[in-house]
Amino acid sequence: MNQNTIIKADLGVKFDYERIMESVNLHELADNLEYFVEYAKTTPDKKTALSNLYKYIFTFKMHLEELDDYDDDEGYDPWMIFDSNLAVNIYLEFHWPYGKEVDKAIKRLDGLVHEIRDSIIIPQGTILSSIEIEQIMDFLETKYSFCSKLLSHMPLHIVSLEHSCKYCHSFYLSDISEHGFEKDILILTHTHDKYNMPQEYTLLHELGHLLHTRTMEKPDTVPASFKTVMEEVFIDEMNATPREIAEIFANSFAFAASKDSKYEHSDFGKALDDAQKDIVCTYFDDLMKSI
């Protein structure tokens, strides 16, 4: 499901807040957020300035929740793809500093401007199309009932951005509070010459992160049962940090999911013998059956 309607709201404010919400890429968002931060720092009433921008964020969030709850004749959408303006708005809403004091919230938005500029560059290569993403999601549904089991209570927002990233060409972000799992997004950017990993495979990798995050509801935490795989396949990595083990888990999922399919990528499996490959694949077959 591709949703790309620009959300506008007439809230009677003097500052051009729609300028932020109408950003069509992260470069524009960074410029417009910087403009807002400078305005907020100099206005006598920072709280009102932040509150007025939040009204736009809230309006967009409510629209997003309506999309999440939408149920047409074809049934519930367990995942949705967003690009252009809506993709940028989802990115901003995900990073919105909910619950922070005014000065800290403005500082966080200023930090977001720098994070974007430090990591995002003009598109270098290609990006998966909506059809290609849909084929991968359907492939996982057929193999593991992945969408039915993991996305039935909260749809996944797949954000397609018109940029390349200096560090990767896809990444999974989750928000986990003291109350448990809150929300997540999966971000795709254009490929970068620095990385030769097919984007189809990296999408599977990020969905591996979604698997352990949504099931465990903790950051960088994999199922306890994965310890057996570590002991039998990745014994040299037993002293890895939780984050490193989460990466091994995601790599293992991508390998198991893509095995003997057109999405298979040979690099990960090169270090494994046939018995180890079977252990990894069997583990994820059994894990997905248990969910």
Buried (B, 14 or more C-beta within 10 A) or exposed (E): BBBEEEBEBEEEBEBEBBBBBBBBBBBBBBBBBBBBBEBBEEBEEBBBBBEBBBEBBBBBBEBBEEBEEEEEEEEBBBBBBBBBBBBBBBBBBBBBBEEBEBEEBBBBBBEBBEEBBEBBBEBBEEBBEEEBBBBBBEBBBEBBBBBEBBBEEBBBBBBBBBBBBEEBBBBBBBEBEEEEBEBBBBBBBBBBEEBEBBBBBBBBBBBBBBBBBBBBBBBBBBBEEBEEBBEEBBEEEEEBEEEEBBBBBBBBBBBBBBBEEEBBBEEBBEEBEEEBBBBBBEBBEEBBEEB
